[in-house]
Every structure is written in structure tokens, then in C-alpha cells.
């Protein structure tokens, strides 16, 4: 609903330290929203989207880190919002509608 947070990408990189795949559960309503989230996660993390599956909680995305993975110097991207700022932005957008 509010997009991809910087903490999500950071946790992906921390998980990739020991494993090659990351499974992310998304509670989106439509497949178009899931596709948008998957593309932004793929771009921000540098991973490769393997699959998107329908599960009971929503959708499960599996992202592969790549064979020659090297951790970035900063795990949190500077261009993404924190969870608190995304909530404030969402509330502000709802006020203007």
C-alpha cells in the first residue's frame, strides 16, 4: 500500500549474506500492485526476480541475489522512505483526496 521501504532492502541484503534466495510476502490486493512492488525491489536491491506465487497471506516473491553477489557499502538506499515517513506521506495524500 505504501511501497517499498529502506528496511526491506536492508533486510534482503542481510539475508543474502548467508543464502542466495529471499522470499518476501506481500499483502497486496491485485497482481498489478505486486508486479510494481517486485520491479521496484528488483531495481533497488540489484537482485533478480525468480517467481511470484499466490499464497494464503497474499503473494510470495522470490528474489535471487546473483552468482557474483557483492554487498553494497550502504545496505539502506538513500532514495527510499523509512516506514514512518511513508506513513506520514500516505496520510497526507489521503487528506488531499
ROKE-826443 format. One record per residue (C-alpha): residue in one letter; z, y, x. Coordinates in pm, 1 decimal, always signed. Last residue first. Layout:
// ROKE-826443
a:Z:Y:X $
...
This chain:
// ROKE-826443
x:-186.1:+1337.7:-815.8 $
x:-19.1:+1584.6:-580.1 $
x:+326.1:+1430.8:-609.3 $
x:+191.2:+1081.8:-539.6 $
x:+37.3:+1203.3:-213.2 $
x:+373.2:+1344.9:-102.6 $
x:+547.9:+1017.0:-181.4 $
x:+290.3:+823.8:+22.4 $
x:+321.3:+1064.0:+315.3 $
x:+700.5:+1030.8:+314.6 $
x:+670.6:+651.6:+306.8 $
x:+419.1:+657.8:+593.1 $
x:+651.1:+882.7:+793.8 $
x:+941.7:+640.0:+749.6 $
x:+735.2:+333.3:+841.4 $
x:+602.1:+500.0:+1153.8 $
x:+250.6:+635.9:+1144.3 $
x:-32.4:+517.8:+1366.9 $
x:-217.2:+730.9:+1627.4 $
x:+27.4:+677.5:+1914.5 $
x:-15.9:+300.6:+1926.6 $
x:+306.3:+110.3:+1992.6 $
x:+283.4:-150.6:+2269.5 $
x:+234.6:+101.3:+2547.7 $
x:+105.0:-36.6:+2877.9 $
x:-129.6:-274.1:+2693.1 $
x:-67.2:-647.2:+2729.4 $
x:-350.0:-838.1:+2892.5 $
x:-537.5:-1104.5:+2699.3 $
x:-815.1:-1297.5:+2875.2 $
x:-850.3:-1571.9:+2613.4 $
x:-831.1:-1349.2:+2308.7 $
x:-538.6:-1235.4:+2094.0 $
x:-632.9:-1427.9:+1779.2 $
x:-539.5:-1287.0:+1437.1 $
x:-456.3:-1497.7:+1130.9 $
x:-427.8:-1311.1:+802.0 $
x:-225.8:-1455.2:+515.0 $
x:-275.6:-1306.5:+168.2 $
x:-25.6:-1261.8:-113.5 $
x:+308.7:-1442.1:-139.8 $
x:+162.0:-1765.2:-283.9 $
x:-112.3:-1783.5:-22.1 $
x:-477.6:-1672.0:-19.3 $
x:-632.9:-1705.3:+324.6 $
x:-785.4:-1454.5:+565.5 $
x:-921.7:-1603.2:+884.5 $
x:-982.0:-1553.8:+1255.4 $
x:-957.0:-1177.5:+1300.1 $
x:-996.1:-1098.5:+1669.4 $
x:-734.9:-894.0:+1852.1 $
x:-756.5:-547.1:+2003.9 $
x:-439.8:-440.2:+1824.8 $
x:-562.2:-118.1:+1665.2 $
x:-914.6:-231.9:+1576.7 $
x:-817.1:-574.1:+1444.9 $
x:-527.7:-430.2:+1250.3 $
x:-758.6:-167.7:+1096.4 $
x:-1014.8:-431.3:+1000.3 $
x:-749.8:-659.6:+852.3 $
x:-596.6:-377.0:+648.1 $
x:-936.7:-288.3:+500.1 $
x:-1012.8:-653.6:+425.6 $
x:-674.4:-695.1:+258.5 $
x:-737.1:-389.8:+40.4 $
x:-1079.6:-526.5:-59.0 $
x:-923.0:-865.5:-136.6 $
x:-715.4:-706.5:-407.9 $
x:-343.7:-682.8:-483.0 $
x:-198.9:-658.0:-133.4 $
x:+118.3:-830.7:-20.2 $
x:+2.5:-903.1:+334.7 $
x:+141.7:-1193.8:+538.3 $
x:+55.2:-1182.6:+908.3 $
x:-3.3:-1493.2:+1118.6 $
x:-40.0:-1430.3:+1490.5 $
x:-227.7:-1659.6:+1726.8 $
x:-229.5:-1699.4:+2105.8 $
x:+141.7:-1751.2:+2158.3 $
x:+401.8:-1647.2:+2417.8 $
x:+333.5:-1278.2:+2486.3 $
x:+119.2:-1265.8:+2173.3 $
x:+433.6:-1233.0:+1962.4 $
x:+533.1:-912.5:+2142.6 $
x:+180.7:-776.9:+2099.9 $
x:+186.6:-853.7:+1727.0 $
x:+532.4:-699.6:+1695.0 $
x:+401.6:-374.0:+1843.4 $
x:+104.4:-374.1:+1606.0 $
x:+335.1:-412.2:+1307.8 $
x:+576.2:-151.0:+1440.9 $
x:+300.1:+110.2:+1452.0 $
x:+249.3:+70.7:+1079.7 $
x:-63.7:-47.0:+896.6 $
x:-140.6:+93.0:+553.8 $
x:+78.3:+238.1:+281.6 $
x:+0.0:+0.0:+0.0 $
